[in-house]
């Protein structure tokens, strides 16, 4: 651990701290701890867009402690190529169809009814009720080209994580709050009659649902 504590490192995390380092350490420090050196910064650093990959394996803005660690290409065993495809497509969807309208929807205190249908047609609306994918009622192509049997809890996490980037809790809860807590009890414990009556309309964006306690 750094002798000055973690705060010293957190202040410069993700930045070129050469100037600060040299102002506090003698040149001999680098030679003394040469075994800890893991690389060098390039002089020419290119900026990355929020929706583009900064390399074949990293993704997004690469904000330290801001993006999930697997976006930084850390070795996380739970994600595969299907998760990367979904992540890329849901980010593009959020930036085009949600973020530009967040303020308008927040001020109106409501979401356009056709937006739920748009999310269903994009193949993501059923993604927040957890696996397995309810293919009997949400029989539309899944975003990212996923097969229903591929869908897992980490795909669900990606959907929620990326939609949260819109910065509006109202939009997030308006879109997914009622669906994510209202429909699972019907699917898990409801009769076949109740499922047939409720699930398809909700998952296709024709109706909304909530959980009454």
N, C-alpha and C positions, 0 to 999 in steps of 0.2 A: 504494500500500500504506500502511496505517496506520503512523504514526511509531512507535507503541508495539509494533508487531508484531502477528501474527495472534492471539496468545493473548488479547489484550485484547478483540478482537471475538468470539472463540469463547466467551468466558465469558458474554457477554450475548446470544448469537445466539438469535433467536426470542423475546426478552423485551423489555419496555418498559424501556429503559436511560436514560430521561430524567433521572432523579435523578443517576445516575453521570456522565452526560455533562455536566450543568451544574456538577457539583462539580469537574470537571477542565478545563473550557473556559470562556472568556469568552463573553458573549452575541454578540460581534462575529463569532465563528467561523461561525455559521449564515448571517449576511449575506454573509460572504466566500465561502462555498462554497454559495451558494443554488442554483447550477446542478446540484449533486449531489443535491438533495432530490428524492425520488421519491414522496413521499406522507406522510400523517399517520395515526396510530393513532386508531381510534374509541375513545370513552370507554367504550362498552358492548361488551365482547367476550363473545361467546357461546361456551360450551364445546361441543366436538363429541365424539360417541361414537366408539369405535374402528371401528365398522362402518358408521357413517353418513357421508354426504358433508358436508363443511363448506360446500361450494358446489356449483354444477353441474359444476365442472371439477376441484376438489381432492378429496382422499379421505383419510379416516382421521384420525389424531391430529395430523398436520402437525408431527412432531418434526424439528427441523433436524438434518440428517445422520443421521437415524434411519430415515426413510422414503425410498424411492426418489424421485429428483428429479421424475419424471413424476407422482407423487402430489401434488406441490406445484404442478402445472400448468406445469412448465417445458416449453419447446418441445422435445420429444423426438419425432423423426419415426417411430419404430418401433411406436408404439402407436395403435390406433384404437378405435372403439366396441366391437368384439368383445372386445378386451382389457379394457375397462372393465366390460363385463357379466360376464366371467369372474371378474375381480378381486372384484367385489361378491358374487357367489354363493359363491366359494370361501371368502371371509372369513366369511360367515354360517355356512357348513358347519363350518369349523374351530372357531368360537366355540361352536357348539351340540353338535357331535359328537366333538370331539377335546380341546379345552382342559379341560373339566370332569373328564376321566378320565385325564389325563396322569400324575398322581401315582400313581394306582391301578395303571396299566399299568407304570409304571417300577418300582414295588415288586414287582409280580408277575413282572417281567422277561419279559413276553410280551404280545402283543396278542390280543384275542378273534378267533377265526377268522372269525366272521361280520362283523367290521369290514371285511375286504377285500372281501367281497360288497357291503357297504353303500357302499363307495367306488366300486365298479363301477356299482352301480345309480344312484349320484349322477352318473355320467358323468365321472369324473376319474381312475380308476385307470390308464388307458392313457396318461395325459398326460405321464408322465415318461420315456417311452422315446424321445422325440424325434419330430419330424415325418418323414414324413407320418403322419397318424393311421391306425393299422392297421384300417381299417374292415372288412376281411375277417374279422377275429377279434374286434374290439371293436365290434360292430354295435349299440351302444346310443346313445341321445341324449347328446351331449356337453354338459357343464355350460356354462351361459351361452348356450345355444341356438346354439352354433357348428356350422358345417358342417364335415365332415371336411377338405374342401379349404382351409378357412380356417386350420386349425390350424398354427401356426408355432413357432419356438424361443422366442419371447417369451411365448406362452401357457404353454409348459412352464416358463419362468422364473417366471411369476406363480404357478403352482401350487406350486412349491417354495418360493418366497419367502413366500407366505402360510401354508403349512403349518409353516414354520420358526417362525412366531409362537407356536406352542404352547410353545416353550421347552424341548422335550425332544428331544435328539439321538437318544435311544433309540427314541422313537415315530417320528421321521422316518425313521431307517434301517430300523426294523422294517417300516414300511409300504412304503417306496420303494427302500431300498438294494439288496436282491437283485433286485428287478424291473428297476430302471434300468440295472444293469450285467450282469445275467444273461440277460435276454431279447433285447436288441438283437443280440448275436452270432447267436442262432438265427434271427431275422428277416432279417438281412442275409446270412448265410452258410450257413444250414441248408438241407437239402433240403426239398422240398415235404412229404414224409412227416413229417419232424421238426417242421416248423412246424405242421402239422395236429395232431400228437400233443401238442404242448406249449403253443402260444401261446394258444389260446382259453381253456383252463382257467386260465392265469395271469392273463389280462386280464379275466376274469369273477370273479376272486377265489376260485376253487375250489381252486387249488393255488398254492404259492409256489415261487420259483426262486432260485438263487444262481449265482455264477460261481466255478468251481473252477479254480485255477491250480496 
